[in-house]
Every structure is written in structure tokens, then in C-alpha cells.
Amino acid sequence: QVLLVESGGGLVQAGGSLRLSCVASGGFFSIYTMGWFRQAPGKEREVVAAITYSGDSTDYADSVKGRLVISRDNPKNTVYLEMNSLKAEDTAVYYCAAATQPFGGPWMELGKYGYWGQGTQVTVSS
């Protein structure tokens, strides 16, 4: 059973920065693509960024390219999302997720992910 726990969310002014962390346990973290997703009130969950199991390849949603950076530290079983130049439209609950199948990726499709954290709220005030 894979357990994912996010942290680092909060309230920040527009233009500010936050760093989200997601610690994984209960599985072989280092062989799975990881992703960050977000869901704003009244909207569907959408992918933000993904990173391969080795960290050698990443992908981003167009809306966050150049502002958000995904990274991982496999010995620490942790994936990060560095968020810069935040905008009001970035306000959402952010979730980390682990792919269902090992290796491959980085996948930008929600259906590729089968393990989810509980989410952390990010609120950007304008």
C-alpha cells in the first residue's frame, strides 16, 4: 500500500513562491513516475507536472511552464513542486500522485496514476 503525504501549502500573495513536498512510503518510490495535480473549486482535477522515476525527464502543463518546477529525491522518497510567480488562478488543492505502473513516463494523463495523497491547499491572493 503506497501512502503519499503532501505538505507546504498555504496563503501567499500574487508573485510569491511556495514549495510543496510529498513524501511516499509503502512502495518502491524510485521506480514510479510521480505527478502533481490540482483541483480548483468547481473545476476538474488537472495535471500540473510529472517527472520520471529517475528524474531525467519532466513535463508541464502549458499554464505553469516557466513558473513551476518538479523535482524528486529518491533516497528521501520525496517529490517536490517549486512554485514561483504565483497567480490567483493557481489557487487550488494540490495533490501528488504515483503512477500505477513502474518505469516509463512522464505521463500527463490522470488515468495513469493510481495512488493519491490527501492534498494541500494553495491560496494565492491578488
JOTACOR-V683625 format. One record per run of one state. SS is the DSSP state (H for helix, E for strand, L for the rest). FROM is the first residue (numbers start at 1). TO is the last residue. If there is no record, write none. Layout:
BEGIN
SS_FROM_TO, SS_FROM_TO
END
This chain:
BEGIN
L_1_2, E_3_7, L_8_9, E_10_13, L_14_17, E_18_25, L_26_28, H_29_31, L_32_33, E_34_39, L_40_45, E_46_51, L_52_57, E_58_60, L_61_67, E_68_73, H_74_76, L_77_77, E_78_83, L_84_87, H_88_90, L_91_91, E_92_99, L_100_109, H_110_112, E_113_116, L_117_119, E_120_125, L_126_126
END
